[in-house]
């Protein structure tokens, strides 16, 4: 107990004087938990604790005034203060101490009741009742000799009545009906001594009735409402007043009505009649008619009630509600008869039009269209003869007419729909301009179009344009008319206007619904309408604008797919003779695919966007780009662009092996087409740019290829070879110093093919490239590989030797150097060994070798290099024996010449006179 007292004192001081930085709520919770922890009541003889209790109570009062603590915190502080005060109670407390207990316990109980903590509320309310009874006994024991004893006893009884009403409220909330009845019964018995509390107790019972009614507990509700009315009658002077009594009775009648109208019909009528006697209220008479209808009263009885309603000068809106109720209860004749009586009764009312409106609405509701139309025509006539409808009523009538027209339009009853719209139009004066009228004219135009009355539709749209020229819906109607007239230019203009207006900020409040996406939706409908009318070009214009203005990615991609499909279908229908049309279609398709790439890229950047959707869209368009590229054999530029687009789109796909293979192939083909473009236009200003692009594609393709190699077996794939050949060609034509490293990379390949080396050799010398050293290196290695092959192709070996000799033989005096001759001599020896191993070596190739060797000898002869000259001429003679049909003719000629050369060589050695002599 000592620890409890210490903790309570410390926490109380903390809260009262703010001696720490702890949150007030935390301190209140600790105090509350400390008091709740007492398992059994104890007695504390400590005046400081009692003083703390009173201070805590006052603190809660002051804080509550400033709204510094909430109701829960207030309840907990009061709980603590009240508990502490009771724990400090002496064996024989004074009357003042008991009054303090009563105050604290009753208010704490009330606070917990407001916080919906009914268990704690009951606990403190019971304490309050006990203390009140104790105090009352004390006062009674004093006898009548004490001054003001009766006044004090009256105060105690008044407090007890309040606490008992709180207990009843708690019991009702806990669905303890009998407990609540017992509490209220005690309160009623006290009213004889406390007549002024009559109004309070009557309102308490009324609130119980309302609560139980909302909970659909009609029997309990009827009990409490009856109690409320009866208590109010106990003392008219202090009752809540006739208005409140009538309100109680009307709710009581409603409860009986909903509980069982047939069973409690008399009680319901009695209650509502009493209410109407207490005080007149429109709701009372309306309720009476409702009860009569629900109980199945005859038309005469109900009609009498309606007469009473009209005679009581009830507001028009109550009468209108009554007419609707009559129709809802299948009293059609009574309803229409009552409406006619209302015309007469409210003839001078400015709101008489609402009666007409309801009459029209109910006639149409019951399928009496002819009578309804007659009433509408009467309204139109009256509108122009001094019986104008109020703006609100007229708006409601327009809505009714438009709704009727809309339903007929949906049912494809276009003539009927037009008639309803025309009724609406009849209420507009000539020259009147507003946006609602524009919408009406557009709706009329739609009807005319459906009826194939094009001229009338145009007139309606012209009127709509006068009222609202900046409406996308007006331009959409203009578009439809243009399509039907096959006016392509006018339709395109309307589509452009819709797109322009979609970008204009909306400023008018009544046009907030005209959003940018509304324009996109209209463009989608426009495209559909154009396709239905076989106007492909117009449909494509609408779809292009849709792609530009739609805010929804899915809508844009759908439009792009449609555009791509339309272009492809056009290309299929174009004959081969119309190549110019096909090229134009390819260029359009390319622009659509670029638009798709842009939108896929934007979609990827949207936070929270699903990867699957982005990948799915990209995959669809990349396949289109791929397939189209394959159809562009006659146009390398377009083929390159489509392959590049296919690759770019594939970057947004899930990077599986199939996608990587596609990327690799696209880049290879893009590089190949760049090289082809260079070959076709070698003198073009963009040749360097084209070759640079090829190298870029090759570089990226290398990266993709490495990723593919890392993912699986690619040993038979020729990608590396192709990449090296493309790179060599591009660098050769760019005169790139890195060219030799490409050749080295080719030599590092597994099983380098001779054909690759021969191709590299050819590329090294293909203009404008000129790299003879690299060419000879590639040819020498190729020749070496040929010789290593037991089944070597001798013709290819011959070609290699032929090319090596061609590249190495001196073509002039300045090129005759010993090491060059030595190199070429080696090639000739290779040639002789190949010829010797071949039975069918081409005779012309042998003749070429013979001729070049002989001419080299003669060149050396002219340079006075006699020994070398004899050697080379002799080499030429050695090829004679390998000639076939030409051997005899060349042998005769060359032998004579060779002898002559030898003679001249001998003479030259003696005289140093050189005479130029060549064979051919």
ZAMARGU-4260 file (C-alpha; in steps of 0.2 Angstrom, whole numbers, plus 5000, padded with zeros to 4 digits):
<rodrens>
0) 5000/5000/5000 | 5014/5012/5004 | 5021/5009/4987 | 5004/5013/4979 | 5003/5029/4989
5) 5020/5034/4984 | 5017/5031/4966 | 5001/5040/4966 | 5008/5055/4974 | 5023/5056/4962
10) 5012/5054/4947 | 4999/5067/4953 | 5013/5079/4957 | 5020/5076/4940 | 5003/5079/4931
15) 4998/5094/4942 | 5015/5103/4941 | 5023/5097/4926 | 5039/5093/4934 | 5045/5081/4920
20) 5045/5081/4901 | 5034/5066/4900 | 5019/5067/4889 | 5003/5071/4898 | 4994/5056/4891
25) 5008/5045/4897 | 5006/5051/4915 | 4987/5050/4914 | 4989/5032/4908 | 5001/5027/4922
30) 4990/5035/4935 | 4975/5026/4928 | 4984/5009/4928 | 4990/5012/4945 | 4973/5014/4952
35) 4966/4999/4941 | 4979/4988/4949 | 4971/4988/4966 | 4963/4971/4967 | 4954/4975/4983
40) 4948/4991/4991 | 4959/4998/5004 | 4958/5013/5016 | 4971/5026/5015 | 4973/5038/5030
45) 4983/5051/5021 | 4977/5069/5019 | 4989/5072/5005 | 4981/5059/4995 | 4964/5066/4998
50) 4970/5083/4993 | 4978/5076/4977 | 4962/5069/4973 | 4953/5085/4974 | 4967/5094/4964
55) 4967/5081/4950 | 4948/5084/4949 | 4950/5102/4948 | 4964/5100/4935 | 4953/5090/4924
60) 4939/5103/4925 | 4951/5117/4920 | 4960/5107/4906 | 4943/5102/4899 | 4938/5120/4898
65) 4953/5124/4887 | 4950/5107/4877 | 4968/5103/4881 | 4963/5084/4885 | 4951/5073/4876
70) 4935/5065/4884 | 4944/5048/4887 | 4958/5057/4896 | 4946/5067/4906 | 4936/5051/4911
75) 4952/5043/4917 | 4958/5058/4927 | 4940/5059/4935 | 4941/5040/4938 | 4957/5042/4947
80) 4952/5057/4958 | 4935/5049/4963 | 4943/5032/4967 | 4956/5041/4978 | 4943/5051/4987
85) 4933/5035/4991 | 4949/5026/4997 | 4952/5041/5009 | 4934/5039/5016 | 4933/5039/5035
90) 4922/5027/5045 | 4909/5041/5048 | 4911/5054/5033 | 4904/5071/5035 | 4889/5077/5024
95) 4901/5088/5014 | 4912/5073/5011 | 4898/5063/5005 | 4892/5077/4993 | 4910/5077/4986
100) 4908/5059/4983 | 4891/5061/4975 | 4898/5075/4963 | 4913/5065/4958 | 4905/5048/4956
105) 4890/5054/4946 | 4900/5065/4934 | 4913/5051/4932 | 4900/5039/4928 | 4892/5051/4916
110) 4909/5054/4907 | 4912/5035/4905 | 4894/5034/4898 | 4898/5047/4885 | 4914/5037/4881
115) 4904/5021/4879 | 4913/5012/4893 | 4897/5006/4901 | 4905/4994/4913 | 4915/5008/4922
120) 4900/5020/4920 | 4889/5007/4930 | 4902/5006/4943 | 4903/5024/4947 | 4884/5027/4945
125) 4881/5013/4958 | 4893/5022/4970 | 4884/5038/4967 | 4867/5030/4971 | 4874/5023/4987
130) 4881/5039/4992 | 4865/5048/4988 | 4855/5036/4998 | 4867/5038/5013 | 4866/5056/5012
135) 4847/5055/5011 | 4846/5044/5027 | 4857/5057/5036 | 4846/5071/5031 | 4830/5061/5036
140) 4838/5057/5053 | 4839/5076/5057 | 4820/5077/5058 | 4811/5093/5052 | 4820/5104/5065
145) 4834/5108/5054 | 4833/5123/5043 | 4830/5120/5025 | 4830/5101/5028 | 4817/5099/5014
150) 4827/5109/5002 | 4842/5099/5005 | 4832/5082/5003 | 4824/5089/4987 | 4842/5092/4980
155) 4847/5075/4984 | 4831/5067/4976 | 4835/5078/4961 | 4852/5071/4960 | 4846/5054/4962
160) 4834/5056/4948 | 4848/5061/4936 | 4859/5047/4941 | 4845/5034/4939 | 4842/5041/4922
165) 4860/5039/4918 | 4859/5021/4924 | 4843/5019/4913 | 4853/5026/4898 | 4867/5013/4901
170) 4855/4999/4903 | 4847/5004/4886 | 4864/5004/4878 | 4867/4987/4885 | 4850/4980/4879
175) 4845/4978/4897 | 4827/4983/4894 | 4820/4978/4911 | 4834/4987/4921 | 4830/5003/4911
180) 4812/5001/4915 | 4815/4999/4933 | 4826/5015/4934 | 4813/5025/4925 | 4799/5019/4935
185) 4808/5025/4951 | 4811/5042/4942 | 4792/5043/4938 | 4788/5040/4957 | 4799/5054/4961
190) 4791/5066/4949 | 4777/5069/4962 | 4790/5078/4973 | 4800/5085/4958 | 4787/5091/4945
195) 4800/5102/4937 | 4809/5087/4931 | 4794/5081/4920 | 4801/5089/4904 | 4819/5081/4907
200) 4812/5064/4910 | 4800/5065/4895 | 4815/5069/4884 | 4825/5055/4891 | 4812/5042/4887
205) 4810/5050/4869 | 4829/5048/4866 | 4827/5030/4872 | 4813/5028/4859 | 4823/5036/4845
210) 4839/5025/4849 | 4828/5008/4849 | 4819/5014/4833 | 4836/5016/4824 | 4840/4998/4830
215) 4824/4992/4823 | 4818/4987/4840 | 4800/4993/4837 | 4792/4986/4852 | 4804/4993/4865
220) 4803/5010/4855 | 4784/5010/4856 | 4786/5008/4875 | 4798/5022/4877 | 4789/5034/4866
225) 4772/5030/4875 | 4782/5033/4892 | 4788/5050/4885 | 4771/5055/4880 | 4763/5049/4897
230) 4776/5058/4907 | 4774/5074/4897 | 4755/5073/4902 | 4758/5071/4920 | 4762/5089/4923
235) 4757/5100/4908 | 4765/5115/4916 | 4783/5107/4916 | 4780/5096/4900 | 4791/5098/4885
240) 4777/5107/4876 | 4764/5103/4863 | 4777/5103/4848 | 4788/5090/4857 | 4773/5080/4862
245) 4767/5080/4844 | 4784/5075/4838 | 4784/5060/4850 | 4767/5054/4844 | 4771/5055/4826
250) 4787/5044/4829 | 4776/5033/4839 | 4763/5031/4825 | 4778/5028/4813 | 4784/5014/4824
255) 4767/5006/4825 | 4766/5008/4806 | 4782/4999/4803 | 4779/4986/4817 | 4763/4979/4809
260) 4752/4991/4801 | 4737/4979/4800 | 4739/4974/4819 | 4742/4992/4826 | 4732/5002/4813
265) 4721/5009/4826 | 4735/5013/4838 | 4744/5022/4824 | 4730/5032/4818 | 4726/5037/4837
270) 4744/5042/4839 | 4744/5053/4824 | 4727/5060/4827 | 4733/5065/4845 | 4749/5073/4837
275) 4738/5083/4825 | 4728/5089/4840 | 4743/5094/4850 | 4749/5105/4836 | 4748/5106/4817
280) 4762/5100/4807 | 4762/5095/4788 | 4771/5079/4793 | 4757/5074/4804 | 4744/5074/4790
285) 4756/5066/4778 | 4759/5052/4790 | 4740/5050/4793 | 4738/5047/4774 | 4753/5035/4774
290) 4745/5025/4788 | 4728/5025/4779 | 4736/5019/4763 | 4747/5005/4771 | 4732/4999/4781
295) 4721/4997/4765 | 4709/5011/4769 | 4696/5014/4755 | 4698/5028/4742 | 4684/5038/4751
300) 4693/5038/4767 | 4710/5042/4759 | 4701/5056/4749 | 4695/5063/4765 | 4712/5064/4772
305) 4718/5072/4756 | 4705/5085/4757 | 4710/5088/4775 | 4728/5090/4768 | 4723/5103/4756
310) 4712/5113/4768 | 4726/5114/4780 | 4736/5124/4768 | 4751/5112/4769 | 4766/5117/4758
315) 4767/5112/4740 | 4781/5100/4742 | 4771/5090/4755 | 4757/5088/4743 | 4769/5083/4729
320) 4776/5070/4740 | 4759/5064/4744 | 4754/5062/4726 | 4770/5052/4723 | 4766/5041/4738
325) 4748/5038/4731 | 4756/5032/4715 | 4768/5021/4724 | 4754/5013/4733 | 4745/5009/4717
330) 4731/5022/4720 | 4733/5029/4702 | 4716/5036/4701 | 4718/5045/4717 | 4735/5052/4713
335) 4729/5059/4696 | 4713/5066/4704 | 4724/5074/4718 | 4735/5082/4705 | 4720/5090/4697
340) 4714/5097/4714 | 4732/5103/4717 | 4731/5113/4700 | 4716/5122/4707 | 4722/5124/4725
345) 4739/5131/4720 | 4734/5140/4704 | 4741/5157/4710 | 4758/5149/4717 | 4774/5153/4707
350) 4778/5135/4709 | 4763/5128/4700 | 4774/5121/4686 | 4781/5108/4698 | 4763/5100/4699
355) 4763/5100/4680 | 4780/5092/4680 | 4775/5078/4692 | 4759/5075/4682 | 4769/5073/4666
360) 4782/5062/4675 | 4768/5050/4683 | 4759/5049/4666 | 4775/5043/4657 | 4779/5032/4672
365) 4762/5023/4670 | 4764/5022/4651 | 4751/5035/4646 | 4763/5044/4633 | 4749/5052/4623
370) 4742/5061/4639 | 4760/5065/4644 | 4764/5073/4627 | 4748/5083/4628 | 4753/5090/4645
375) 4770/5094/4638 | 4762/5103/4623 | 4751/5112/4636 | 4767/5117/4645 | 4775/5124/4629
380) 4759/5134/4625 | 4759/5141/4643 | 4777/5145/4642 | 4774/5157/4628 | 4757/5164/4635
385) 4762/5170/4652 | 4763/5154/4662 | 4781/5152/4661 | 4789/5138/4671 | 4802/5143/4685
390) 4820/5140/4680 | 4822/5125/4691 | 4806/5117/4685 | 4811/5120/4667 | 4828/5112/4670
395) 4819/5097/4678 | 4807/5095/4663 | 4822/5096/4651 | 4830/5082/4660 | 4814/5072/4659
400) 4813/5075/4641 | 4831/5071/4637 | 4830/5055/4647 | 4815/5049/4637 | 4824/5054/4621
405) 4839/5044/4626 | 4830/5028/4630 | 4821/5029/4613 | 4838/5032/4605 | 4846/5017/4613
410) 4831/5007/4608 | 4834/5013/4590 | 4817/5022/4590 | 4825/5038/4582 | 4810/5047/4576
415) 4802/5045/4594 | 4819/5051/4601 | 4819/5066/4590 | 4801/5071/4595 | 4806/5071/4613
420) 4822/5082/4609 | 4810/5093/4599 | 4799/5096/4614 | 4814/5102/4624 | 4820/5113/4609
425) 4802/5121/4610 | 4806/5129/4626 | 4821/5139/4619 | 4818/5156/4612 | 4825/5161/4595
430) 4843/5167/4596 | 4846/5160/4613 | 4863/5153/4614 | 4870/5142/4628 | 4880/5126/4629
435) 4865/5115/4634 | 4856/5121/4618 | 4872/5116/4609 | 4871/5098/4617 | 4853/5097/4612
440) 4856/5101/4594 | 4870/5088/4594 | 4858/5075/4600 | 4845/5080/4587 | 4859/5079/4574
445) 4863/5061/4580 | 4844/5057/4577 | 4844/5065/4560 | 4860/5055/4555 | 4852/5039/4561
450) 4837/5043/4551 | 4849/5047/4536 | 4842/5065/4535 | 4859/5072/4532 | 4854/5090/4527
455) 4844/5092/4543 | 4858/5085/4553 | 4870/5098/4546 | 4857/5112/4550 | 4857/5106/4568
460) 4876/5105/4569 | 4877/5123/4562 | 4866/5129/4576 | 4876/5119/4589 | 4892/5127/4583
465) 4885/5144/4585 | 4881/5140/4603 | 4897/5131/4607 | 4910/5132/4594 | 4924/5126/4605
470) 4916/5110/4610 | 4925/5093/4605 | 4908/5085/4604 | 4902/5098/4591 | 4917/5094/4580
475) 4914/5076/4582 | 4897/5078/4575 | 4905/5088/4560 | 4917/5074/4558 | 4903/5061/4556
480) 4894/5072/4543 | 4910/5074/4533 | 4913/5056/4533 | 4895/5052/4527 | 4898/5065/4513
485) 4915/5057/4509 | 4923/5074/4512 | 4940/5069/4518 | 4947/5086/4520 | 4933/5092/4531
490) 4934/5076/4541 | 4953/5079/4544 | 4950/5097/4549 | 4937/5091/4562 | 4949/5078/4569
495) 4963/5092/4570 | 4951/5103/4579 | 4947/5090/4592 | 4965/5087/4595 | 4968/5106/4597
500) 4954/5108/4609 | 4960/5094/4620 | 4975/5104/4623 | 4966/5120/4629 | 4964/5121/4648
505) 4946/5120/4653 | 4940/5135/4663 | 4921/5135/4663 | 4914/5125/4678 | 4901/5117/4668
510) 4913/5110/4656 | 4925/5101/4668 | 4920/5084/4662 | 4927/5088/4645 | 4945/5081/4649
515) 4959/5077/4638 | 4955/5059/4638 | 4937/5063/4633 | 4944/5070/4617 | 4954/5054/4615
520) 4939/5043/4617 | 4930/5054/4604 | 4945/5051/4592 | 4943/5032/4595 | 4925/5033/4590
525) 4929/5044/4575 | 4941/5031/4569 | 4928/5017/4571 | 4915/5027/4562 | 4927/5031/4548
530) 4932/5012/4546 | 4913/5007/4546 | 4911/5019/4532 | 4926/5012/4523 | 4937/5028/4524
535) 4954/5021/4528 | 4964/5037/4527 | 4952/5047/4538 | 4952/5033/4551 | 4971/5033/4551
540) 4971/5052/4554 | 4959/5050/4569 | 4970/5036/4576 | 4986/5047/4574 | 4978/5061/4584
545) 4972/5048/4597 | 4990/5042/4600 | 4995/5061/4602 | 4982/5066/4614 | 4977/5050/4625
550) 4983/5050/4643 | 4981/5031/4644 | 4995/5020/4638 | 4983/5005/4634 | 4972/5016/4623
555) 4988/5022/4614 | 4995/5005/4611 | 4978/4999/4605 | 4977/5013/4592 | 4995/5010/4586
560) 4991/4992/4584 | 4976/4996/4573 | 4987/5009/4563 | 5000/4996/4560 | 4987/4983/4555
565) 4979/4995/4543 | 4996/4999/4535 | 5000/4981/4533 | 4983/4977/4525 | 4986/4992/4513
570) 5003/4985/4508 | 4996/4968/4505 | 4983/4975/4493 | 4996/4986/4483 | 5002/4977/4467
575) 5020/4976/4463 | 5018/4989/4450 | 5013/5002/4464 | 5031/5002/4472 | 5030/5020/4476
580) 5014/5017/4486 | 5023/5003/4495 | 5038/5013/4499 | 5026/5027/4506 | 5017/5014/4516
585) 5033/5008/4523 | 5038/5025/4528 | 5022/5028/4537 | 5024/5011/4546 | 5041/5016/4552
590) 5034/5032/4560 | 5021/5022/4569 | 5034/5010/4576 | 5044/5024/4581 | 5029/5031/4590
595) 5027/5014/4598 | 5045/5014/4604 | 5043/5031/4612 | 5027/5026/4621 | 5035/5009/4627
600) 5049/5019/4634 | 5038/5031/4643 | 5028/5017/4650 | 5043/5009/4657 | 5047/5025/4667
605) 5029/5025/4675 | 5031/5021/4694 | 5022/5005/4698 | 5020/5000/4680 | 5019/4981/4678
610) 5034/4974/4668 | 5024/4961/4659 | 5013/4974/4650 | 5028/4984/4644 | 5036/4968/4638
615) 5021/4962/4629 | 5018/4978/4620 | 5037/4979/4615 | 5037/4961/4609 | 5022/4964/4598
620) 5029/4979/4589 | 5047/4972/4588 | 5040/4957/4578 | 5031/4968/4566 | 5047/4978/4564
625) 5057/4962/4561 | 5045/4955/4548 | 5044/4971/4539 | 5063/4972/4538 | 5063/4956/4529
630) 5052/4963/4516 | 5063/4977/4512 | 5076/4968/4501 | 5075/4982/4488 | 5078/4996/4500
635) 5093/4993/4512 | 5090/5010/4521 | 5072/5005/4526 | 5078/4987/4530 | 5092/4995/4542
640) 5079/5006/4550 | 5067/4992/4554 | 5080/4981/4560 | 5087/4995/4572 | 5069/4998/4578
645) 5066/4980/4581 | 5082/4979/4592 | 5077/4995/4601 | 5060/4988/4605 | 5067/4971/4611
650) 5077/4981/4625 | 5060/4983/4634 | 5056/4964/4633 | 5060/4951/4646 | 5078/4947/4641
655) 5077/4928/4638 | 5087/4918/4626 | 5075/4921/4612 | 5075/4939/4614 | 5094/4940/4615
660) 5095/4930/4599 | 5083/4942/4590 | 5094/4957/4596 | 5109/4949/4590 | 5102/4945/4573
665) 5094/4963/4571 | 5111/4971/4575 | 5120/4959/4563 | 5107/4963/4549 | 5108/4982/4553
670) 5127/4982/4551 | 5126/4972/4535 | 5113/4984/4528 | 5124/4999/4532 | 5139/4991/4523
675) 5127/4988/4508 | 5121/5006/4508 | 5139/5011/4507 | 5142/5000/4492 | 5127/5007/4483
680) 5131/5025/4487 | 5150/5026/4488 | 5151/5044/4484 | 5138/5049/4496 | 5142/5063/4509
685) 5135/5052/4523 | 5147/5037/4519 | 5158/5040/4535 | 5142/5041/4545 | 5135/5025/4538
690) 5151/5016/4541 | 5152/5023/4559 | 5134/5017/4562 | 5139/5000/4556 | 5153/4999/4569
695) 5141/5005/4583 | 5129/4990/4578 | 5144/4978/4578 | 5150/4984/4595 | 5133/4982/4603
700) 5131/4965/4594 | 5147/4959/4602 | 5140/4963/4619 | 5124/4953/4616 | 5134/4939/4609
705) 5145/4938/4625 | 5129/4937/4635 | 5122/4923/4624 | 5138/4913/4625 | 5138/4914/4644
710) 5120/4907/4643 | 5123/4891/4633 | 5131/4882/4619 | 5134/4892/4603 | 5149/4883/4596
715) 5141/4881/4578 | 5135/4899/4577 | 5144/4909/4564 | 5141/4926/4573 | 5159/4929/4578
720) 5165/4927/4560 | 5152/4938/4553 | 5155/4951/4566 | 5174/4951/4562 | 5171/4952/4543
725) 5158/4966/4545 | 5170/4975/4557 | 5185/4973/4545 | 5176/4979/4530 | 5170/4995/4539
730) 5187/4999/4547 | 5195/4996/4530 | 5184/5008/4521 | 5187/5021/4535 | 5206/5018/4534
735) 5205/5013/4553 | 5222/5010/4561 | 5214/4996/4572 | 5211/4986/4556 | 5226/4974/4559
740) 5219/4969/4577 | 5203/4963/4568 | 5213/4952/4558 | 5222/4945/4573 | 5205/4942/4581
745) 5200/4932/4566 | 5216/4922/4567 | 5212/4918/4586 | 5195/4910/4581 | 5194/4891/4583
750) 5196/4883/4566 | 5198/4898/4556 | 5191/4895/4539 | 5202/4899/4523 | 5187/4907/4515
755) 5186/4920/4529 | 5204/4924/4526 | 5202/4925/4508 | 5187/4937/4511 | 5197/4948/4522
760) 5211/4948/4509 | 5199/4954/4496 | 5191/4967/4508 | 5209/4974/4512 | 5211/4979/4494
765) 5193/4983/4489 | 5193/5002/4485 | 5194/5014/4494 | 5203/5002/4505 | 5222/4998/4501
770) 5231/4987/4513 | 5242/4975/4503 | 5252/4970/4518 | 5237/4964/4527 | 5230/4956/4511
775) 5246/4946/4508 | 5246/4941/4527 | 5229/4934/4525 | 5233/4925/4509 | 5249/4917/4515
780) 5239/4910/4530 | 5225/4904/4519 | 5238/4896/4508 | 5246/4888/4522 | 5229/4881/4529
785) 5225/4875/4511 | 5241/4865/4510 | 5238/4857/4527 | 5221/4850/4521 | 5223/4833/4513
790) 5209/4837/4502 | 5214/4854/4497 | 5205/4863/4483 | 5219/4866/4471 | 5210/4880/4462
795) 5208/4890/4478 | 5226/4887/4481 | 5230/4893/4464 | 5220/4909/4467 | 5229/4913/4483
800) 5246/4911/4474 | 5240/4921/4459 | 5234/4935/4471 | 5251/4935/4481 | 5261/4936/4465
805) 5250/4949/4458 | 5252/4960/4474 | 5271/4956/4475 | 5278/4957/4457 | 5286/4974/4454
810) 5277/4985/4442 | 5291/4997/4439 | 5310/5000/4440 | 5308/5008/4458 | 5300/4992/4465
815) 5314/4979/4459 | 5322/4975/4475 | 5331/4958/4480 | 5319/4954/4494 | 5304/4957/4484
820) 5310/4946/4470 | 5315/4933/4483 | 5297/4933/4490 | 5289/4932/4473 | 5301/4918/4468
825) 5294/4908/4483 | 5276/4910/4477 | 5282/4904/4460 | 5289/4889/4468 | 5272/4886/4477
830) 5264/4888/4460 | 5275/4875/4452 | 5272/4862/4466 | 5253/4865/4465 | 5254/4863/4446
835) 5264/4847/4448 | 5251/4840/4460 | 5237/4844/4449 | 5232/4835/4433 | 5220/4848/4427
840) 5227/4864/4432 | 5219/4878/4422 | 5230/4882/4406 | 5226/4900/4406 | 5233/4902/4424
845) 5249/4893/4419 | 5250/4905/4404 | 5248/4920/4416 | 5262/4913/4427 | 5273/4910/4413
850) 5270/4927/4406 | 5273/4937/4422 | 5289/4927/4426 | 5296/4931/4408 | 5292/4949/4409
855) 5300/4950/4426 | 5316/4943/4418 | 5315/4956/4404 | 5313/4970/4416 | 5329/4964/4426
860) 5337/4962/4409 | 5334/4981/4405 | 5341/4985/4422 | 5357/4976/4418 | 5354/4963/4431
865) 5359/4949/4419 | 5360/4935/4431 | 5343/4938/4438 | 5336/4941/4421 | 5342/4924/4415
870) 5335/4916/4431 | 5318/4923/4429 | 5317/4920/4410 | 5322/4902/4414 | 5308/4902/4427
875) 5296/4907/4413 | 5302/4893/4401 | 5300/4880/4415 | 5281/4883/4414 | 5281/4878/4395
880) 5280/4859/4399 | 5264/4862/4409 | 5255/4870/4395 | 5243/4859/4385 | 5237/4864/4368
885) 5247/4880/4369 | 5263/4872/4373 | 5269/4870/4355 | 5266/4887/4349 | 5273/4896/4364
890) 5288/4884/4365 | 5294/4888/4347 | 5292/4907/4350 | 5299/4907/4368 | 5314/4895/4364
895) 5319/4907/4350 | 5317/4922/4360 | 5326/4914/4375 | 5341/4910/4364 | 5341/4927/4357
900) 5341/4934/4375 | 5355/4922/4380 | 5365/4928/4365 | 5362/4946/4370 | 5366/4943/4388
905) 5383/4936/4382 | 5386/4951/4371 | 5380/4963/4385 | 5392/4956/4397 | 5406/4960/4385
910) 5400/4977/4379 | 5388/4982/4393 | 5376/4987/4380 | 5358/4984/4385 | 5344/4982/4373
915) 5326/4982/4379 | 5317/4966/4373 | 5300/4960/4379 | 5290/4946/4374 | 5273/4954/4373
</rodrens>
